[in-house]
Amino acid sequence: MAQTSRHMSNNDTRLSTATDSPQDNRLLNLPAELREHIYRNILSSSEQGPEILQTCRQIEREARKFLYQRPISFSNQLSLYTWVDATPEDLLSNVTDVSVAIRDIDLRPVLCPNAFTPSSSLRPQLLTRGLYEAEIGKLISTLGRLPHIKRITIKSPAICQSHLYGEFISRVSSGLHLALLDVQVVHVAKLQS
């Protein structure tokens, strides 16, 4: 009997399972403001998992925005582009802090043998500059789609890979400062791994 009462006690103190109805969920019986405070505390740090979002549909709808309010980190700008394109606009509006490691761009189009025709007056360095300018424009445009962004951390290797890459990183930082006036842009040089 003692084992049965302990088992019942554990069931009484649990939050919910996915099969519980919202009426049975003690969290949903709390006022909305208090629930939002709880969601914010649970989901504001990257150490906390988003398991609470799997509790029930109502909690998922109410709490999902707080998952996007914690710092979001990307391993490169392509990951950022893909994520922003795939994320609904209403959730993008919750993003306030982004960190992105900036990788050098792919220069293979410049090195391609049929990139130049005998009549082409463009020199390779002009095409290279154009590729860098296009990448800067895409990065600024993508980050501009985050309407409430407050902080952008740009990560680059501690040792520049090339003079072009070093100039590229510098222009990314200055371009973001000019395009996104109310945003704190931080450049962090990472140690080589």
N, C-alpha and C positions, 0 to 999 in steps of 0.2 A: 504494500500500500504506500509506503514512503516513496518508493521509486515512481509510482504512478503520480503522486502529488507533485514531485519534482518535475516530471515530464509535463504536467499540466501547467506548472509555473513557467517553464520555458516557453510554452506556446502562448501564454498570456502576455509575455513581455516582448515578443517579436513584433517587428513593424508590419510586415505583410509578406505575401508571396504573390507571384504573378497570377495565381488562381483566385485570390481574394477579391471580393467586390469592393468598390470604393467605400461603401457603407461600413464594411468591416475593418477598414484601414484606419488606425488611430491617428496617423499623420494627417490624413485628409480631414479629420474632425477638427483640427486646429484652424485658427483664422488664417487667411491667405497671406497676410503680412508676416506672420510667424513662420509659416511654411517656407516662404521665400527667404527668410533669414536663415533657416536651417539649410535650404538648398545651397545658398551662397556659401555658407561655412563648409559644407561637405565638398562642393565642387570647385572652390576657389583655388585650391592648391593642386599641383600635379601629382602629389603623393596620394591623394584620395582618388579612388576609382569611381567610374560612372555607374557602378552597379545599381545605385538608387534609381536610375532612369529605367531599369528593367522591372521595377516594382509593379507598376500598372500604367496604363495609358495616360491617365490624368496627371500623374506625377511626372511622367516623361514630358508631357506638353508644358507643364509649369516649370520644370527644372532645367530643361535643355539649354535655355539661353545662358544659364550660369556656367555651363561647361565651356562656352565660347568666351566668357569674360576672364578666364585665366590665361596666363601667357601661353602663346602658341609658337612653337619652334619648327622651322623647316630646314632640312638638310641642304637644300639648294633652291634657286629661284624657280626651277621647273616644277618642283613639288608645290611651291606657293601658287604658281599659276594654275596648276591642275586643281588644287584644293579650292581656290577662290571660284573657279569656274563651276565646280561641282556643288558648292555650298549655297543653299537658298539665301536670297538677299536679306530676309528678315533675321537670319542668324548672323550674317556678316555684320549687321548693324550692332551686334553685341561685342564684337572684337575690339579690344583696346590696346593690346600689347602683342607685338609680333617680333620674332627673331628669325633672321634668315641668313644662312651661310651663302655668300655670293661666290659662285664658281665662274671661272673664266669661260668665255663664250666659245662656241665651236667655230673654228676658223677654216674648216674644210671647204666651205664654198669658195673662199679666196684661193685656196690651193688647187682647186679643180682645174685640170688643163683646158677645159672648154669654157671657163669663166671669162676668158679673154679672146676676143677675135682680133684679127689684124687691124680692123677698122676701129676697135675700141680705144677710146682716148682715156679711159679710166685706168689709173695706176693701182696696183695692189693695196698701197697704204690708204687710198681713198675708199676702196671697198671695205677694208678692215675697219676704218673709222665709222663707216655707215653701219656695219654690223654692231659695233659697240653702241652707237647712238640709238639704233633700233632696240637693243636690249635695255638700255636705260629708259627709253620711252615706255617699253612694255612693263618694266618694273614699277615705274611711277604710276602708270595707268592702273595697274593691278592693285597696288597699295591704296590708290585713290578710291577704289571701290569699297574700302572699309571706312564708312562715314564717321565712326566714333573712335578711330585709332588715336591713341595718345602717345605711344612710344613704339619706335621701330629700332631694333638692334641689328646692325649690319655686321656680320662676322666674315673675316677674311683670314687667310693664313698669315702667320707672323712674318714670314719671309715672302715677299712678292714673287710670284712666279715669273713675271716679265715686267718690263717697263710699261707695256700696253695695259696689262692687268692692273698695275698700280695706279695708272691714270684713270682707268675704268672705275675702280673702287672710289677714288677721289671724286669723280664726276657723279657717281651714284649718290654719294653722301650729299654733295652740294645740290644736286638736282632735287633730291627729296626735301632738303631744307627750303628750297625756293618754291617747290610745288605744294608742299604740305606745311604751311606756315605755323599752324598751331600744334604740330607734332614734334615731340622730342626725338631726334635722330641721334643714335649712339653708334659709333664705329668701334668694334672690338677686334683686335688682332689676336687670333687664336694661335696657340703653340702648335707646331708641327707634330702630328701624331705618328 
